[in-house]
Amino acid sequence: MVKIVKTGCLALSLSAALAFADAPVEGCADGAVVSSISFEGLEHTKSRVVERELLNKVGEPFSAKNFEAEKLRLQDLDLFTEVSVSCEGSKLTYRFKEIFRWIPAPAGKKTDRDGLMLGLALANLNVLGEDIRAEVQYRTTVDPFFDKNEYAFYASSPYFLGFPLGWNFEFLVTDSYDNIRGFQENSILLDLDLDYKVLPHLSLLWTVAGRDLQDAAFLPELGIGFAFDYRDSKLDTRRGVYFEYMLTHVGEGDDSDSDCDVSNGESCRGMGGENFWEYLTDARAYFTLGKFVTGATALVRLRPGDVEFYDYYYHGGANTFRGHEADSGSLGVHEALLTLEERFVLLERRSASVAGVNFFYGVQLVAGLDGSLLWDKGHPGWDDYEGAVYGGVHLVIPALDRIRFEVGYSPDKGEPVFYFGLFDKVTSSRWRSR
């Protein structure tokens, strides 16, 4: 399961000079047997976090190709702005520059339903040096202020007690009027996702969640799946393919409104229980030629059974379909999101330091095609399809993955729309508010 910590923290003070560095393989000859490995620059990160990502081993021949793969794996941890290696004889020394660890900062979130939300957050990107991320947040809408509110706690790590068992925990309290589906959402969500790496490119997935939604029955979720991951990097992927399949059941097996007591003045509006299965397919493929990165993605979710209106999918906006904004006319039980995107790497990832705070950034120009299928029953038809073109600029940064500035145009609407988004669109499509 592709999961990303839904952190929205970003240091905003950028007033000092920038210091850049690349990552050479200094003095290391292919084939030389490695006698020892040491680390420099690990002030907050425990050495075992790095060791489990290394492909070059003591007693084996050094390989520059292995180091390039190691570098991508280490960058995926989102803990370092720089990773380099040098050799003195047969001794390898890995050097690191760590990203900021504590982030007391503004918090941000951008959804198609609520728009831009800002607030305060306190995050630790490397708890106890074990590559555990934890964050508390408060967010509210900016137009108007305090109209919709969220309180959140997130925690995640790719390992659990030394085992390759990735986990992602979320606790979210929402007080928000859903103007797309037309109801007041007062809810509490608890969610735990697990990712166990059986083989280097194969993971087994589990998810368990529970939602307490006011005026509706309690909504448990339980799912299982698998994923094949042959990407060179999970963040800013350049080559490879990813395929995931998940089967999830939502609801308690009936469509009872018994938890909604009209005599107490509750506005039930039919917000009873749900009982449906969700079949999810997430497929991604990437190819790079020079500075051009081509990506094709498809997210398909079919949900046979009883799905209430408060859980209908919507399309429209930076996280779904970049041809128009989301509204009550773009709702459906089932969905398919298709994207073909071309990225031009204008500025490769560079490390920087401002007032002692280490981070990295990169710039990419993008253009692509969005396809949207949204329907209620049976099979989709052409009447359920919409298409759009878009283009823009992406700023690649730590924690948020990327900030997206895009303009989309749909022939059906006839006018361009500006979008601002956080994270890769294919990621935000997965965890957007339902």
N, C-alpha and C positions, 0 to 999 in steps of 0.2 A: 504494500500500500504506500503510495507516495504521500508522505506527510511532511509538512513543514511547520515549525513552531510559528504560531500566528502572532509573532511579536511585531509590534508596530513602533519600535523605538528607533529614533534617529537623532544623533547628535547634530545640533544645528549651528554651532559656532565654528566657522571656517575662516579664520582671519590670519593665520600664520602661514609661513612659507611651506611648500610641499617638498618632501624628500622622496625621490623615487629610486627603486632598485629592481634589477631583474634577478633571475635565479639560475646562475650558471652551474655547470658540472665541472668544478675546478680541479684540474690535476688528476682526474680519475680515468684510468684506462680500462676499457672493456676487457674482461677476462681475468683481471687481477683478483686473486683470492682474498677475500675480506678477512682480516684478522681480528678487528674490533670495530664497534660502532659506538659513538658517543653523541650527545646532544648539547647544543648551546642555545640559550634564549628561552628555555622553558621555566619561566618565573612562576606561572600559575597552573600550568598543565602538567599532570603526572606523566612520567615517561612511558608507562604502559599504554596510555591513550595513543601515543605516536607509534610505539612498537607494533601494535596489532595491525597497523596499516602498511607496514613496510614489506616490500618484496625482496629487497637485497638482504641477505642473511650472512652472519658470521660463518666462515668455512665454505662459502660458495663464491663463484666468480661474480665480480661486480658487473652490472649491466646498466648503461645509460638509459636504455629503453625502459627498464624496470623503474628507474628513478622518475622518468616522465609520468609513468602510471601512478607511482607513489605520490608524486606531487599533486595530481588531480584528486586522489583519495584524501590527502591531507587538507587540500583546499575545501573539499566537501564538508569537512568538519566545521567550517566557518569559524575557526579559532585563530587563524594566522593570516597576516597580510603578506608575509614573505616566507618562502621555503627554499633552501638551497643546500647543496652538499659539496664538500671538498675532501680531497684525499691527501694524506701524508704517508707515502708508501702504501701499505695495505690497510691503513687505518682510515675509516670513514667518519666524518664529522657532519652531522646534520645541524643546520642553523635555522632558527625560527625567529620571527618577530610576531608577537601575539597581538590580536585585536583587543580593543578595550573590553574589559570584563563586566564591570558594573555600569549600568546605564540608568541613572535617574534622569528622565527626559520626557519630552512630549510623546504621547502615544497616538498613533493614527490607524485608521481603518477606512477602507473605501469599499462600499457595497452598492449594488445596483438598486437595492431597496431603500437604504437609509442615506445614501450619498456619503459625503465625507464626514467622518466622526473624529474628533480630537479629544485629548484628555491628558492624563498623567499616568506614568508607569514607572515601575522600578524592576529592572531585569538584571539577572546574573547569567551571562552566557556560558559560564564554565564553573558550575557549583563544585566546590571541593577539588577542582582540577580534574574532574572525572568526565568532562564533556556532557554534563547535564545542564539543560537550560531551564530556568524557572523565571516566571514573570507574573506580576500582579498589575492589573490595569483598571482604570476608569475611563470610559469614553462617552462623549455626548455629541449630538449633531451640532453643526455650526449654523444651520439655516432652517429653523431658528435654534438658538442655543437652548440646551436642556429639554428639548422636545422629546428626544429619544435617548435612553441611557442604557449602558452596558457595564457590568462589573465582571472581571474575568481573572482566572488564574490558569496558567499554562505551565506544563513541565514535560520535558522529553529528553531522550537519550538513545543513541544507537545500540547501547549495551546495557545489560542488567546483571550485576554481580559477576562481571567478566564473561558472561555468555553473549553470543551474538543475537540477543533478543531486543530488538528496538521497541520502544514504547513511547506513547504520546498520550498525556492526560490533559483533559480540559474540564474546567468548571466555569460555567457561564450563566449569569443572571441577566435577563433582558426585560426592560420596561420600555416598550416601543409600539407605536401604532403602525401597523402594516397597511400602508395606503395602496399597495398593489392588490392584495387579497382581501383587504377590508375588514380587519379585526384588530383588537388590542391584544398584543402579545405580552403577557406577563408570564415568564417561564423560567425554569431552572433546568440546566442541562449538565449531566455528568457523562463523560465519554472517555473510554480507554481503548486504544488501538495498539495491537501487538504485531510485530514483524519478526519472524524467526527465520534466519538464513540457513536453510538446509544444505544448499550448495552455493558456490561462489556467485551464481547468477539466478538462483531460485530461492524464493522466500514463501513461507506459509503465513497467512494473514488471519487475524481474528479482530473482531470489534464487538464491544459490549457498551451499551449506552442506555440512559433513562432520561426521559423528559417529563417534567411536571408542568403542564400547560394549563393555565387557569381556564375554567369553563370547559375543559375536555378531560377525557380519561387519561390516566397515567400511560405513557407511551414507551415501553421497553423496546430495545433493538438488540439483536444478536446476529452476527454475521461471520462468515468464514470464506476464505479465498486463497489465491496464490498469485505470484507475480514473477515474470521473467524479466530480468534487468541486465541488458548488455550495453548500457550507456557508458561513455567514457567518464562522465561526471554527472552527478545529480543536479548540481547547480550550474546554470549556463552550459547546458549540454551542447556538444559540437558533433558528436558521432554516436551511432548506436540506436538500438530499439528498446522499447519498454512495452510490456503487455501485462495487464492485470485483469483478473476476473474476481468479482465478489458476489456472494449470495447472502442477502440479509433479510431477516424477517422483522417487521415492525408491527407492534400492537400486541394485545393479549389474547387474541383469538376470537373476539366478538366485536360487535359494533354497539356497545351499550352506552347509554347516556346516563347511567345510574349515578355517576360521580358529579352530575350537574343538577343541583337542587334549585328548581325554579322558585320554590316557596321562600327561599332566602334572598331572592332578588337577583340571582345570577342570570346573565344574558345568554343562555346556552346557545342559541342560534344553530342548533344541530351540531355543535362541536363535541361530538361523542368520540368513542374510541375508533381506532383504525385496525385493519387486519390485512396486510399485504406483504408480498415478497418483492424485493428489489434485485434485479439482475443487472449488474454493472460491468461494463467493459470499458477499459481505458487503454488506448493504444497510441504509441508515439514512435516516430522514426525521425532520425536526424542524419544529415550528410553535410560535410564541409568541403568546399573547394576554394582554397586561398582564404580570402577574408569574407567569403559568402557562406552563410550557414542556412541550409534549407531544412525546415521542420514541417512535418505533417502529423496532426493529432486528431483523434476521434474519441469523444466521450459519449457513451450511450447508456441510458438507464431506463429499463422497462419495469413497470410496477403493477403486475396483475393483482387484483383484490380490491379491497375497499380503502380508497385514499380520500381523506377529507380535504375540503377546500383550503384549509390552513397549511397544508403540505404540498399544494400544487407547485410545480416548477414554473419559473418565469424566465423569459428571455428578453434581453435588452440591457445594454450598459457595458462597461469596461470588462466585466468578469464573465460575460456570456456571449452576447451578440452585439458587435460594434456597428450596428446599422441604425439603431434608434434606442431611446430610453425605454426601460421597462414600464409597463402599465397593465391595467386589469384586462386588456384585450390580448395580452401575450401570456396566457396561462395554460398549463396542460399537465396531465398525469405522467406522461412519458416524454423523454427528451433525447435529442441527439445534437451534439455540438461538434462541428467539423471546422478545422482550420488548416490552411496552407500558408506558411509564413516564410519570408526571406529576410534574413538579417545580414547587415553589412557591419563588420566590426570596425568602427571608426577609431576607437581607442581601446587597445587591449587593457586588461586588468592591470592596474598599477597600485603599488602601495603608497601610502601617504601618512604623514604624522602632523598633527596640529596640537600644539600646547601639551605634548606628551601623550596624546590620544592617537593610537595607531588604527588605521582602517585602510580600505582599498576602494577603488572605483574604476569603472570602465564606461564607455559610451558606444551604443549601437544604433544604427538606423534600421528601421523595420518597415516592411510593406507586406500585405497579405490579403487573403480572402477568408471571410467567415461564412459558414453555412449553419442554419438553424432549422431544426425540425421539432415541433412541439404539438402533441396530439393527445386525445383523451381515450379513445377506444380503437381496437383493431389495429390495422396497419396505416402508417402515414401516407398521405397523398401529396400531390404538388401544391395543393391549397395550404398544406401545413408547413411548406418550405419557404424560407427567406434567405437571401444572399446579400452580402455587403463586401465592400473593399475598404481597406484602412491603411494608414501609414503613420509614422511617428518616430519618436526618439525614446530609447530606453537608457536609463542610468543604472548601471550594475553596482550594487553596494552591499555591505554586510547586513546580516539580520533580516532585512526586507527582501533580499534576493535582487529585486530591481524595482525602480520607479518608472512607470510607463506614462508617457505623454503621447496621445494618439488622436487622430481624426478619422472617423468612419463615415461611410456614405452608402446608403441603400437606395437603389433605383425606385423602390416602392414608396419611399418617403420623400426623395427628391431634394434633400438638403443635408449638408455635412453636419456632424455632431462631434464636439470635442470631448475626449475622455481622459480622466486621470485615474490611474490604477496602481496598486501595490502588488508585489509578487508577480510571477509569471502567470499569464491568464489561464493556462491549463491547470495550474495549481489552485488558484482562487476559485475556479469553477467547481472544484471538488468540495470546498468547505464553505462556500457562500451560504448565507442564511436561506433556508428553504422557504 
